[in-house]
Amino acid sequence: MTKIGLIYSFNTIKTSKNAEKIKKAFGKDFDVEMVNAEEIDEDTFLSHENMVLGVPTWFDGELPNYWDEFMPAIEQLKLKGKKVALFGLGDQVGYSENFVDGIGLLAIALEDRGANLIGFTSPEGYTFERSAALRDGKFLGLALDIENQAALTDERIKAWVEQLKKEF
């Protein structure tokens, strides 16, 4: 059974709701451990070979405080061999110039430490000006816009988790 650390803030209602949907979509063949990003430490982070990280984008393209505060620790970790998938929430209408930038910011830091990013998705169906989460025509994870495209969220999560099941 594949073990996965699903790390996100338990205190963010929208991210938490979608993390629960992700866990449910993995089903019984995967052992998904929910971990509060606001209480994470280096040992807990490193204890997972496979991770799904929830990272909403705050304000004008910033990481949430809890990820920003953990960034110095990430910058010191050796993540070679770790598989990491990212999902993030953003608003492609209200913040079109930095849609889901949090995914991109965290992705770069993780890759710089040797992590193997998985779970890239197509930007088709989204309308935005710019995103730090976009590379070579793909999002570096799952972009969710529950403000403007809530009706597509469940379908996007289901498809993404099916992709992750193969990539993990």
LUMDRENSE-579424 format. One record per residue: chain; residue in three letters; residue number from 1; x, y, z of N, C-alpha, C in turn. Coordinates in Angstrom, 3 decimals. Atoms other than C-alpha are relative to their C-alpha. Layout:
+-----+------+-----+----------+----------+----------+----------+----------+----------+----------+----------+----------+
: mol : type : seq :       nu :       nv :       nw :      cau :      cav :      caw :       cu :       cv :       cw :
+-----+------+-----+----------+----------+----------+----------+----------+----------+----------+----------+----------+
:   A :  ALA : NUM :        X :        Y :        Z :        X :        Y :        Z :        X :        Y :        Z :
...
+-----+------+-----+----------+----------+----------+----------+----------+----------+----------+----------+----------+
This chain:
+-----+------+-----+----------+----------+----------+----------+----------+----------+----------+----------+----------+
: mol : type : seq :       nu :       nv :       nw :      cau :      cav :      caw :       cu :       cv :       cw :
+-----+------+-----+----------+----------+----------+----------+----------+----------+----------+----------+----------+
:   A :  MET :   1 :    0.839 :   -1.169 :    0.000 :    0.000 :    0.000 :    0.000 :    0.895 :    1.247 :    0.000 :
:   A :  THR :   2 :   -0.774 :   -1.227 :    0.106 :    1.405 :    3.370 :   -1.027 :   -0.417 :    0.977 :    1.088 :
:   A :  LYS :   3 :    0.259 :   -0.981 :   -1.047 :    1.731 :    5.863 :    1.821 :    0.260 :    1.397 :   -0.544 :
:   A :  ILE :   4 :   -0.091 :   -1.383 :    0.480 :    1.194 :    9.566 :    1.151 :   -0.258 :    0.937 :    1.164 :
:   A :  GLY :   5 :    0.250 :   -1.073 :   -0.951 :    1.536 :   12.591 :    3.398 :   -0.750 :    1.112 :   -0.707 :
:   A :  LEU :   6 :    0.810 :   -1.083 :    0.567 :   -1.235 :   15.072 :    2.564 :    0.135 :    1.179 :    0.963 :
:   A :  ILE :   7 :   -0.390 :   -1.083 :   -0.899 :    0.100 :   18.310 :    4.027 :   -0.637 :    1.305 :   -0.465 :
:   A :  TYR :   8 :    0.721 :   -1.241 :    0.287 :   -2.031 :   21.450 :    4.185 :   -0.382 :    0.616 :    1.337 :
:   A :  SER :   9 :    0.443 :   -0.640 :   -1.234 :   -3.323 :   23.929 :    6.757 :   -1.399 :   -0.471 :    0.360 :
:   A :  PHE :  10 :    1.308 :    0.430 :   -0.481 :   -6.170 :   22.472 :    8.789 :   -0.911 :    1.200 :    0.267 :
:   A :  ASN :  11 :    0.757 :   -1.201 :   -0.350 :   -7.260 :   26.056 :    9.487 :   -0.511 :    0.785 :   -1.205 :
:   A :  THR :  12 :    0.515 :   -0.670 :    1.197 :   -7.967 :   27.074 :    5.895 :   -1.186 :   -0.805 :   -0.513 :
:   A :  ILE :  13 :    1.239 :    0.729 :    0.286 :  -11.550 :   26.107 :    5.189 :   -0.038 :   -0.533 :   -1.427 :
:   A :  LYS :  14 :    0.109 :    0.417 :    1.404 :  -11.385 :   25.992 :    1.382 :    1.049 :   -1.050 :   -0.356 :
:   A :  THR :  15 :   -1.044 :    0.991 :    0.280 :   -8.061 :   24.150 :    1.197 :   -0.309 :   -1.305 :    0.721 :
:   A :  SER :  16 :    0.337 :    1.206 :   -0.768 :   -9.153 :   21.724 :    3.934 :   -1.096 :   -0.815 :   -0.676 :
:   A :  LYS :  17 :    1.122 :    0.681 :    0.665 :  -12.393 :   20.912 :    2.130 :    0.491 :   -0.770 :   -1.226 :
:   A :  ASN :  18 :   -0.513 :    0.661 :    1.204 :  -10.506 :   20.102 :   -1.060 :    1.020 :   -1.075 :    0.331 :
:   A :  ALA :  19 :   -0.918 :    1.053 :   -0.441 :   -7.820 :   18.123 :    0.788 :   -0.794 :   -1.250 :    0.386 :
:   A :  GLU :  20 :    0.864 :    1.136 :   -0.352 :  -10.605 :   15.917 :    2.184 :   -0.490 :   -0.715 :   -1.266 :
:   A :  LYS :  21 :    0.439 :    0.593 :    1.269 :  -11.882 :   15.369 :   -1.372 :    1.140 :   -0.786 :   -0.650 :
:   A :  ILE :  22 :   -1.172 :    0.686 :    0.566 :   -8.359 :   14.437 :   -2.498 :    0.232 :   -1.314 :    0.736 :
:   A :  LYS :  23 :   -0.194 :    1.232 :   -0.780 :   -7.959 :   11.931 :    0.338 :   -1.041 :   -1.050 :   -0.382 :
:   A :  LYS :  24 :    1.082 :    0.935 :    0.351 :  -11.331 :   10.354 :   -0.463 :    0.216 :   -0.589 :   -1.396 :
:   A :  ALA :  25 :   -0.213 :    0.459 :    1.374 :  -10.433 :   10.121 :   -4.177 :    1.107 :   -1.057 :   -0.094 :
:   A :  PHE :  26 :   -1.060 :    1.012 :    0.021 :   -7.316 :    8.066 :   -3.359 :   -0.536 :   -1.384 :    0.339 :
:   A :  GLY :  27 :    0.601 :    1.286 :   -0.316 :   -9.521 :    5.322 :   -1.946 :    0.807 :   -0.809 :    0.991 :
:   A :  LYS :  28 :   -0.565 :    0.882 :   -1.024 :   -8.453 :    2.346 :    0.131 :    1.353 :   -0.597 :   -0.354 :
:   A :  ASP :  29 :   -1.288 :    0.577 :    0.391 :   -5.371 :    1.317 :   -1.859 :    1.181 :    0.904 :    0.364 :
:   A :  PHE :  30 :   -1.033 :   -0.952 :   -0.389 :   -3.457 :    4.343 :   -0.565 :   -0.211 :    0.391 :    1.450 :
:   A :  ASP :  31 :    0.031 :   -0.407 :   -1.402 :   -2.617 :    5.178 :    3.037 :    0.346 :    1.493 :    0.045 :
:   A :  VAL :  32 :   -0.192 :   -1.455 :    0.035 :   -3.107 :    8.963 :    3.152 :   -0.065 :    0.545 :    1.417 :
:   A :  GLU :  33 :   -0.071 :   -0.608 :   -1.331 :   -1.986 :   10.697 :    6.342 :   -0.156 :    1.506 :   -0.129 :
:   A :  MET :  34 :    0.232 :   -1.439 :   -0.011 :   -3.365 :   14.180 :    6.906 :    0.972 :    0.642 :    0.995 :
:   A :  VAL :  35 :   -0.990 :   -0.673 :   -0.837 :   -0.670 :   16.524 :    8.298 :   -0.255 :    1.501 :   -0.061 :
:   A :  ASN :  36 :    0.248 :   -1.432 :   -0.061 :   -1.209 :   20.099 :    9.452 :    1.280 :    0.769 :   -0.332 :
:   A :  ALA :  37 :   -1.170 :   -0.769 :    0.432 :    1.220 :   22.370 :    7.587 :    0.398 :    1.058 :    1.016 :
:   A :  GLU :  38 :   -0.308 :   -1.030 :   -0.989 :    0.989 :   24.885 :   10.414 :    0.773 :   -0.555 :    1.196 :
:   A :  GLU :  39 :   -0.722 :    0.636 :   -1.108 :    2.570 :   22.374 :   12.802 :    1.142 :   -0.888 :   -0.498 :
:   A :  ILE :  40 :   -1.000 :    0.894 :    0.596 :    5.023 :   20.677 :   10.441 :    1.408 :    0.348 :    0.493 :
:   A :  ASP :  41 :   -1.412 :   -0.199 :   -0.288 :    8.654 :   20.198 :   11.365 :    0.793 :   -0.815 :   -1.021 :
:   A :  GLU :  42 :   -0.842 :    0.646 :    1.010 :   11.582 :   18.911 :    9.338 :   -0.116 :   -1.520 :    0.045 :
:   A :  ASP :  43 :    0.060 :    1.463 :   -0.115 :   11.423 :   15.341 :   10.703 :   -1.308 :   -0.563 :   -0.542 :
:   A :  THR :  44 :    1.301 :    0.455 :    0.509 :    7.717 :   14.979 :    9.966 :   -0.047 :    0.135 :   -1.515 :
:   A :  PHE :  45 :   -0.015 :   -0.215 :    1.440 :    8.173 :   16.450 :    6.494 :    0.824 :   -1.080 :   -0.693 :
:   A :  LEU :  46 :   -0.888 :    0.983 :    0.619 :   11.068 :   14.109 :    5.701 :   -0.465 :   -1.449 :    0.178 :
:   A :  SER :  47 :    0.463 :    1.368 :   -0.239 :    9.213 :   11.058 :    7.030 :   -0.881 :   -0.527 :   -1.130 :
:   A :  HIS :  48 :    0.866 :    0.405 :    1.115 :    7.085 :   10.989 :    3.859 :    0.811 :   -0.068 :   -1.298 :
:   A :  GLU :  49 :   -0.647 :    0.141 :    1.318 :    8.488 :    9.637 :    0.595 :   -0.882 :    0.567 :   -1.099 :
:   A :  ASN :  50 :    0.998 :   -0.499 :    0.951 :    5.299 :   10.634 :   -1.242 :   -0.840 :    1.058 :    0.709 :
:   A :  MET :  51 :    0.740 :   -1.088 :   -0.635 :    3.592 :   13.942 :   -0.537 :   -0.924 :    0.707 :   -0.983 :
:   A :  VAL :  52 :    0.888 :   -0.919 :    0.698 :    0.656 :   16.019 :   -1.683 :   -0.084 :    1.227 :    0.901 :
:   A :  LEU :  53 :   -0.023 :   -1.224 :   -0.790 :    0.976 :   19.620 :   -0.525 :   -1.062 :    0.969 :   -0.493 :
:   A :  GLY :  54 :    1.006 :   -1.008 :    0.316 :   -1.864 :   22.132 :   -0.401 :    0.561 :    1.385 :    0.240 :
:   A :  VAL :  55 :   -0.588 :   -1.336 :   -0.108 :   -0.758 :   25.694 :   -1.081 :   -0.875 :    1.031 :   -0.705 :
:   A :  PRO :  56 :    0.765 :   -1.089 :    0.616 :   -3.288 :   28.451 :   -1.654 :    0.915 :    1.197 :   -0.241 :
:   A :  THR :  57 :   -0.748 :   -1.230 :    0.254 :   -2.041 :   31.724 :   -3.060 :   -0.684 :    1.130 :    0.747 :
:   A :  TRP :  58 :    0.538 :   -1.110 :   -0.789 :   -2.477 :   34.679 :   -0.748 :    0.346 :    1.324 :   -0.647 :
:   A :  PHE :  59 :   -0.202 :   -1.390 :    0.417 :   -2.818 :   38.317 :   -1.666 :    0.456 :    0.076 :   -1.449 :
:   A :  ASP :  60 :   -0.479 :   -0.190 :    1.374 :   -0.809 :   39.291 :   -4.744 :    1.098 :   -1.001 :   -0.359 :
:   A :  GLY :  61 :   -0.935 :    1.034 :    0.426 :    0.918 :   35.969 :   -5.412 :    0.961 :   -0.462 :    1.068 :
:   A :  GLU :  62 :   -0.887 :    0.373 :   -1.098 :    2.347 :   35.150 :   -1.991 :   -0.351 :   -1.376 :    0.562 :
:   A :  LEU :  63 :    0.252 :    1.224 :   -0.746 :    2.745 :   31.936 :   -0.046 :   -0.743 :    0.338 :    1.279 :
:   A :  PRO :  64 :    0.606 :   -0.217 :   -1.314 :    0.557 :   31.596 :    3.032 :    1.099 :    0.052 :    1.069 :
:   A :  ASN :  65 :   -1.002 :   -0.160 :   -1.067 :    2.367 :   32.445 :    6.278 :    0.649 :   -1.310 :    0.413 :
:   A :  TYR :  66 :   -0.549 :    1.262 :   -0.491 :    2.766 :   28.815 :    7.365 :    1.014 :   -0.612 :   -0.966 :
:   A :  TRP :  67 :   -0.999 :    0.503 :    0.950 :    4.559 :   27.798 :    4.138 :    1.185 :    0.949 :   -0.061 :
:   A :  ASP :  68 :   -1.081 :   -0.979 :    0.030 :    6.567 :   31.022 :    4.084 :    0.928 :   -0.178 :    1.207 :
:   A :  GLU :  69 :   -0.804 :    0.201 :   -1.206 :    7.720 :   30.385 :    7.660 :    0.772 :   -1.313 :   -0.021 :
:   A :  PHE :  70 :   -0.697 :    1.293 :    0.106 :    8.702 :   26.783 :    6.792 :    1.033 :    0.005 :   -1.128 :
:   A :  MET :  71 :   -0.903 :   -0.057 :    1.141 :   10.619 :   27.873 :    3.675 :    1.485 :   -0.082 :    0.391 :
:   A :  PRO :  72 :   -1.410 :    0.164 :   -0.373 :   13.994 :   28.307 :    5.496 :    0.369 :   -1.452 :    0.310 :
:   A :  ALA :  73 :   -0.258 :    1.423 :   -0.268 :   13.696 :   24.684 :    6.664 :    0.070 :   -0.774 :   -1.308 :
:   A :  ILE :  74 :   -0.009 :    0.687 :    1.297 :   12.822 :   23.477 :    3.155 :    1.319 :    0.247 :   -0.713 :
:   A :  GLU :  75 :   -1.237 :   -0.365 :    0.698 :   15.870 :   25.308 :    1.807 :    1.226 :   -0.718 :    0.549 :
:   A :  GLN :  76 :   -1.109 :    0.751 :   -0.596 :   18.079 :   23.180 :    4.097 :   -0.161 :   -1.518 :   -0.150 :
:   A :  LEU :  77 :    0.283 :    1.429 :    0.076 :   16.479 :   19.784 :    3.408 :    0.554 :   -0.635 :   -1.263 :
:   A :  LYS :  78 :   -0.366 :    0.797 :    1.168 :   17.662 :   17.046 :    1.070 :   -1.229 :   -0.804 :   -0.370 :
:   A :  LEU :  79 :    1.265 :    0.614 :    0.401 :   14.598 :   15.929 :   -0.867 :    0.140 :   -0.959 :   -1.174 :
:   A :  LYS :  80 :   -0.209 :    0.942 :    1.098 :   16.166 :   13.664 :   -3.475 :   -0.741 :   -1.300 :    0.304 :
:   A :  GLY :  81 :    0.773 :    1.227 :   -0.139 :   13.901 :   10.657 :   -4.019 :   -1.421 :    0.217 :    0.484 :
:   A :  LYS :  82 :    1.359 :   -0.303 :   -0.459 :   10.801 :   12.380 :   -2.623 :   -0.867 :    0.369 :   -1.203 :
:   A :  LYS :  83 :    0.973 :   -0.363 :    1.031 :    7.785 :   12.539 :   -4.919 :   -1.007 :    0.952 :    0.627 :
:   A :  VAL :  84 :    0.868 :   -1.032 :   -0.554 :    5.721 :   15.674 :   -4.402 :   -0.965 :    0.504 :   -1.068 :
:   A :  ALA :  85 :    1.044 :   -0.583 :    0.852 :    2.438 :   16.777 :   -5.960 :   -0.568 :    1.205 :    0.746 :
:   A :  LEU :  86 :    0.507 :   -1.232 :   -0.594 :    1.045 :   20.258 :   -5.360 :   -1.404 :    0.299 :   -0.504 :
:   A :  PHE :  87 :    1.284 :   -0.546 :    0.416 :   -2.483 :   21.591 :   -5.386 :   -0.162 :    1.346 :    0.678 :
:   A :  GLY :  88 :    0.164 :   -1.322 :   -0.567 :   -3.466 :   25.164 :   -4.842 :   -1.280 :    0.663 :   -0.452 :
:   A :  LEU :  89 :    1.197 :   -0.756 :    0.303 :   -6.400 :   27.480 :   -4.757 :    0.381 :    1.411 :   -0.393 :
:   A :  GLY :  90 :   -0.224 :   -1.356 :    0.459 :   -6.529 :   30.765 :   -6.568 :   -1.267 :    0.546 :   -0.631 :
:   A :  ASP :  91 :    1.129 :   -0.706 :    0.608 :   -8.861 :   33.268 :   -8.194 :    0.486 :    0.579 :   -1.324 :
:   A :  GLN :  92 :   -0.507 :   -0.404 :    1.314 :   -8.217 :   33.593 :  -11.933 :   -0.603 :    1.296 :   -0.506 :
:   A :  VAL :  93 :    0.625 :   -1.258 :    0.402 :  -10.543 :   36.606 :  -12.249 :    0.536 :    1.148 :    0.855 :
:   A :  GLY :  94 :   -0.431 :   -1.057 :   -0.911 :   -9.669 :   38.669 :   -9.179 :    1.498 :    0.182 :    0.076 :
:   A :  TYR :  95 :   -1.466 :   -0.038 :   -0.070 :   -5.965 :   37.806 :   -9.283 :    0.588 :   -0.632 :   -1.256 :
:   A :  SER :  96 :   -0.376 :    0.553 :    1.300 :   -5.431 :   37.111 :  -12.966 :    1.496 :    0.089 :   -0.284 :
:   A :  GLU :  97 :   -1.423 :   -0.193 :    0.293 :   -1.847 :   38.378 :  -12.964 :    0.912 :   -0.863 :    0.886 :
:   A :  ASN :  98 :   -0.822 :    0.901 :   -0.827 :   -0.676 :   35.901 :  -10.287 :   -0.804 :   -1.225 :    0.450 :
:   A :  PHE :  99 :    0.857 :    1.150 :   -0.270 :   -3.098 :   32.984 :  -10.490 :    0.819 :   -1.187 :    0.490 :
:   A :  VAL : 100 :   -0.633 :    1.141 :   -0.683 :   -1.988 :   30.113 :   -8.186 :    1.533 :    0.079 :    0.047 :
:   A :  ASP : 101 :   -1.455 :   -0.166 :   -0.103 :    1.523 :   31.570 :   -7.873 :    0.602 :   -0.823 :    1.134 :
:   A :  GLY : 102 :   -0.513 :    0.780 :   -1.129 :    1.878 :   29.748 :   -4.541 :    0.513 :   -1.366 :   -0.430 :
:   A :  ILE : 103 :   -0.463 :    1.294 :    0.515 :    2.177 :   26.456 :   -6.431 :    1.398 :    0.150 :   -0.592 :
:   A :  GLY : 104 :   -1.295 :   -0.212 :    0.640 :    5.055 :   27.836 :   -8.483 :    1.104 :    0.313 :    0.990 :
:   A :  LEU : 105 :   -1.007 :   -0.366 :   -0.998 :    6.881 :   29.347 :   -5.504 :    0.464 :   -1.221 :    0.793 :
:   A :  LEU : 106 :   -0.361 :    1.187 :   -0.759 :    6.760 :   26.126 :   -3.514 :    0.677 :   -1.040 :   -0.897 :
:   A :  ALA : 107 :   -0.591 :    0.973 :    0.933 :    7.566 :   23.989 :   -6.577 :    1.483 :    0.274 :   -0.221 :
:   A :  ILE : 108 :   -1.406 :   -0.358 :    0.245 :   10.801 :   25.869 :   -7.262 :    0.859 :   -0.364 :    1.200 :
:   A :  ALA : 109 :   -0.768 :    0.305 :   -1.206 :   11.965 :   25.541 :   -3.653 :    0.195 :   -1.502 :    0.174 :
:   A :  LEU : 110 :   -0.090 :    1.450 :   -0.143 :   11.207 :   21.810 :   -3.593 :    0.925 :   -0.617 :   -1.045 :
:   A :  GLU : 111 :   -0.881 :    0.507 :    1.067 :   12.896 :   21.130 :   -6.936 :    1.456 :    0.350 :    0.274 :
:   A :  ASP : 112 :   -1.374 :   -0.415 :   -0.315 :   15.967 :   23.101 :   -5.848 :    0.649 :   -0.910 :    1.043 :
:   A :  ARG : 113 :   -0.514 :    0.908 :   -1.031 :   16.313 :   20.633 :   -2.957 :   -0.032 :   -1.459 :   -0.458 :
:   A :  GLY : 114 :   -0.083 :    1.345 :    0.562 :   15.992 :   17.583 :   -5.246 :   -1.303 :   -0.765 :   -0.087 :
:   A :  ALA : 115 :    1.283 :    0.704 :    0.076 :   12.295 :   16.704 :   -5.004 :   -0.404 :   -0.244 :   -1.451 :
:   A :  ASN : 116 :    0.529 :    0.350 :    1.314 :   10.652 :   15.017 :   -7.976 :   -1.463 :    0.425 :   -0.032 :
:   A :  LEU : 117 :    1.378 :   -0.476 :    0.086 :    7.525 :   17.004 :   -8.819 :   -0.799 :   -0.858 :   -0.972 :
:   A :  ILE : 118 :    0.915 :    0.770 :    0.841 :    4.591 :   15.054 :  -10.228 :   -1.352 :    0.718 :    0.000 :
:   A :  GLY : 119 :    1.359 :   -0.521 :   -0.018 :    0.973 :   15.820 :  -11.043 :   -0.218 :    1.273 :   -0.791 :
:   A :  PHE : 120 :    0.175 :   -1.197 :    0.834 :    1.368 :   18.490 :  -13.707 :   -1.339 :   -0.081 :   -0.727 :
:   A :  THR : 121 :    1.309 :   -0.036 :    0.640 :   -1.914 :   19.598 :  -15.284 :   -0.060 :    1.070 :   -1.081 :
:   A :  SER : 122 :    0.196 :   -0.936 :    1.105 :   -3.146 :   21.477 :  -18.326 :   -0.685 :    1.280 :    0.485 :
:   A :  PRO : 123 :    0.697 :   -1.246 :   -0.322 :   -4.141 :   25.144 :  -18.075 :   -1.259 :    0.219 :   -0.851 :
:   A :  GLU : 124 :    1.188 :   -0.125 :    0.849 :   -6.909 :   24.518 :  -20.615 :   -1.249 :    0.161 :    0.872 :
:   A :  GLY : 125 :    1.228 :   -0.258 :   -0.739 :  -10.224 :   25.880 :  -19.382 :    0.126 :    1.103 :    1.038 :
:   A :  TYR : 126 :   -0.230 :   -1.113 :   -0.926 :   -8.661 :   28.605 :  -17.239 :    0.276 :    1.260 :   -0.826 :
:   A :  THR : 127 :   -0.295 :   -1.266 :    0.653 :   -8.404 :   32.295 :  -18.158 :    0.693 :    0.901 :    1.014 :
:   A :  PHE : 128 :   -0.799 :   -0.825 :   -0.901 :   -5.654 :   34.330 :  -16.501 :    1.108 :    0.654 :   -0.814 :
:   A :  GLU : 129 :   -1.071 :   -0.710 :    0.698 :   -2.876 :   36.720 :  -17.442 :    1.359 :   -0.670 :    0.177 :
:   A :  ARG : 130 :   -1.320 :    0.523 :   -0.310 :    0.113 :   35.158 :  -15.702 :   -0.081 :   -0.914 :    1.209 :
:   A :  SER : 131 :   -0.075 :    0.880 :   -1.156 :    1.036 :   32.409 :  -13.275 :    1.415 :   -0.532 :    0.167 :
:   A :  ALA : 132 :   -1.311 :    0.573 :   -0.312 :    4.303 :   31.443 :  -11.600 :   -0.075 :   -1.524 :    0.070 :
:   A :  ALA : 133 :    0.193 :    1.451 :   -0.051 :    2.832 :   27.929 :  -11.481 :    0.033 :   -0.642 :   -1.381 :
:   A :  LEU : 134 :    0.020 :    0.494 :    1.373 :    3.021 :   27.583 :  -15.267 :    1.425 :   -0.173 :   -0.522 :
:   A :  ARG : 135 :   -1.308 :    0.270 :    0.600 :    6.030 :   25.955 :  -16.948 :   -0.199 :   -0.920 :   -1.207 :
:   A :  ASP : 136 :    0.078 :    0.804 :    1.229 :    6.318 :   24.628 :  -20.483 :   -1.433 :   -0.410 :   -0.337 :
:   A :  GLY : 137 :    1.388 :    0.242 :    0.369 :    2.568 :   24.913 :  -20.994 :   -0.789 :   -0.854 :    0.969 :
:   A :  LYS : 138 :    0.691 :    0.810 :   -1.011 :    1.615 :   23.010 :  -17.818 :    0.057 :    0.701 :    1.353 :
:   A :  PHE : 139 :   -0.059 :   -0.394 :   -1.403 :    0.668 :   23.894 :  -14.271 :    0.873 :   -1.016 :    0.733 :
:   A :  LEU : 140 :   -0.870 :    0.870 :   -0.788 :    3.152 :   22.455 :  -11.759 :   -0.780 :   -0.730 :    1.094 :
:   A :  GLY : 141 :    0.886 :    0.672 :   -0.935 :    0.206 :   20.886 :   -9.944 :   -1.435 :    0.237 :   -0.413 :
:   A :  LEU : 142 :    1.419 :   -0.179 :    0.277 :   -3.554 :   21.097 :   -9.703 :   -0.437 :    1.388 :    0.440 :
:   A :  ALA : 143 :    0.527 :   -1.335 :   -0.282 :   -4.995 :   24.607 :   -9.922 :   -1.505 :   -0.101 :    0.192 :
:   A :  LEU : 144 :    1.429 :   -0.008 :   -0.296 :   -8.402 :   25.013 :   -8.308 :   -0.462 :    1.440 :    0.182 :
:   A :  ASP : 145 :    0.593 :   -1.326 :   -0.144 :  -10.549 :   28.117 :   -8.647 :   -1.449 :   -0.200 :    0.426 :
:   A :  ILE : 146 :    1.347 :    0.240 :   -0.501 :  -13.542 :   27.580 :   -6.410 :   -0.825 :    1.282 :    0.050 :
:   A :  GLU : 147 :    0.728 :   -1.273 :    0.042 :  -14.446 :   31.265 :   -6.657 :   -0.761 :    0.142 :   -1.321 :
:   A :  ASN : 148 :    0.560 :   -0.212 :    1.333 :  -15.161 :   31.171 :  -10.407 :   -0.375 :   -1.281 :   -0.734 :
:   A :  GLN : 149 :    0.262 :    1.258 :    0.688 :  -15.236 :   27.493 :  -11.407 :   -0.264 :   -1.139 :    0.990 :
:   A :  ALA : 150 :    0.278 :    1.002 :   -1.032 :  -16.533 :   25.636 :   -8.362 :   -0.591 :   -1.282 :   -0.577 :
:   A :  ALA : 151 :    0.663 :    1.164 :    0.585 :  -18.596 :   23.314 :  -10.552 :    0.990 :   -0.982 :   -0.640 :
:   A :  LEU : 152 :   -1.012 :    0.858 :    0.625 :  -15.381 :   21.938 :  -12.111 :    0.944 :   -0.655 :    1.014 :
:   A :  THR : 153 :   -0.962 :    0.438 :   -1.008 :  -13.559 :   21.244 :   -8.840 :    0.001 :   -1.509 :    0.213 :
:   A :  ASP : 154 :    0.041 :    1.443 :   -0.276 :  -14.742 :   17.691 :   -8.124 :    0.550 :   -0.808 :   -1.171 :
:   A :  GLU : 155 :   -0.491 :    0.695 :    1.201 :  -14.069 :   16.575 :  -11.702 :    1.520 :    0.151 :   -0.123 :
:   A :  ARG : 156 :   -1.443 :   -0.235 :    0.092 :  -10.602 :   18.157 :  -11.669 :    0.758 :   -0.809 :    1.052 :
:   A :  ILE : 157 :   -0.652 :    0.777 :   -1.057 :   -9.717 :   16.522 :   -8.343 :    0.012 :   -1.481 :   -0.357 :
:   A :  LYS : 158 :    0.084 :    1.425 :    0.345 :  -10.905 :   13.108 :   -9.490 :    1.009 :   -0.362 :   -1.091 :
:   A :  ALA : 159 :   -0.942 :    0.271 :    1.098 :   -8.888 :   13.258 :  -12.737 :    1.447 :    0.106 :    0.481 :
:   A :  TRP : 160 :   -1.364 :   -0.210 :   -0.492 :   -5.800 :   14.565 :  -10.940 :    0.447 :   -1.154 :    0.887 :
:   A :  VAL : 161 :   -0.362 :    1.103 :   -0.886 :   -5.862 :   11.878 :   -8.271 :    0.217 :   -1.288 :   -0.800 :
:   A :  GLU : 162 :   -0.234 :    1.169 :    0.859 :   -6.201 :    9.186 :  -10.959 :    1.383 :    0.083 :   -0.639 :
:   A :  GLN : 163 :   -1.338 :   -0.218 :    0.554 :   -3.093 :   10.671 :  -12.577 :    1.070 :   -0.276 :    1.070 :
:   A :  LEU : 164 :   -0.977 :    0.186 :   -1.080 :   -1.267 :   10.721 :   -9.214 :    0.147 :   -1.464 :    0.374 :
:   A :  LYS : 165 :   -0.072 :    1.411 :   -0.331 :   -2.123 :    7.085 :   -8.529 :    1.008 :   -0.706 :   -0.901 :
:   A :  LYS : 166 :   -0.960 :    0.579 :    0.951 :   -0.081 :    6.195 :  -11.616 :    1.401 :    0.543 :    0.238 :
:   A :  GLU : 167 :   -1.308 :   -0.630 :   -0.156 :    2.735 :    8.647 :  -10.888 :    0.676 :   -0.334 :    1.329 :
:   A :  PHE : 168 :   -0.583 :    0.406 :   -1.273 :    3.186 :    7.624 :   -7.247 :    0.430 :   -1.454 :   -0.114 :
+-----+------+-----+----------+----------+----------+----------+----------+----------+----------+----------+----------+
